[in-house]
Amino acid sequence: MSILVTGGAGFIGSHTVVELINAGFEPVIADNFSNSSPVVIDRIEKITGKRPTLYTGDVRDVAFLTDIFEKENIESVIHFAGYKAVGESCEKPLMYFDNNFISTIKLLEVCEKFGVKKFVFSSSATVYGIPETVPLEEGMPLSCTNPYGRTKLVIEDMLRDIYKADNSMSIMLLRYFNPIGAHESGLIGEDPAGIPNNLLPYITQVAIGRLARLGVFGNDYPTVDGTGVRDYIHVVDLAKGHVKAIEWADKNTGCEAVNLGTGNGYSVLQIVSSFEKASGMPVPYDIKPRRDGDVAENFCDPTKAKSLLGWQAEYGIEKMCIDSWNWQKNNPNGYNN
Ligand code: WQD
């Protein structure tokens, strides 16, 4: 039986495909390579010794999806495919609504047609909006502060409604905190197009010399050192959380939201210092004004993941920084080496 992984050539998707193979599953990747590289497939084969089946196309295309479900014995789905840049979503909301909503609706329609009832959705901590308090627990109020976050929240609500209509389904809503790091082989990692929005790829590109200096967005937040605090989680830990989610879906029905984070918060300057120590590379920075939409602190209570899935993050911030640097050092220009 196979697992369809949409967006399986992406940063989190590719790491999840590796861990699915390691756990004895048979992942089938559907990806249009709009934000990933075909090189990733070769790298997954190099890491695992197995080449995942690949279908190249758009998840909004029903004929494309139907072809996959007719040819492959799909038992469950992990749905990563979607646009994910907060800032871009504010500039191009309609592009985000079309891609993220339509791909999910068409995928769910084809799942229904083929009787596939196990569905793991790539949600995000962004559905908590501007948190009243931390740590964040799954039952806390949900809201959205940008079109990207709105797509994640509305898709969660759609899936909750779908489960109410058919409680033979097994649905996992996995809320990621801040995924960083890379597989220890340095063969797969985060390869953002253009200037990175996120902190770690920006830092690694400064360290490798592609960017001159890091801009630290604000040092006047009510935090340990005035800079933003986030719950960084190693992408391999996150990937292993998806394997646990599939195992849960194999044994249970329901619709459950689960935080995937470490429960520990680190500030921007703490990350800079951890990275410099782990890599031996300087990261010069300047303090800049706050970034619109940023919150002071955002980290989770990971208790439910442990009790429901038997999962908890294993890697600490040093390993996250070492593996981030190892990926960038071995791939100075990402997959376009
Ligand atoms: C982290 C911290 C910034 C860049 C985003 C999305 C979220 C999720 C993860 C998809 C903040 C600071 C950053 C820089 C900086 N993505 N920073 N200089 O904003 O917590 O979360 O990515 O699901 O939905 O919103 O991550 O890495 O952009 O920022 O000072 O050049 O680093 O202010 O405090 P964020 P981030």
Residues whose N, C-alpha, C, O or C-beta is under 5 A from the ligand:
A	BS01	WQD	K84 V86 S124 T126 F177 N178 N197 N198 L199 L200 Y202 G215 V216 F217 G228 V229 R230 V268 R291 D294
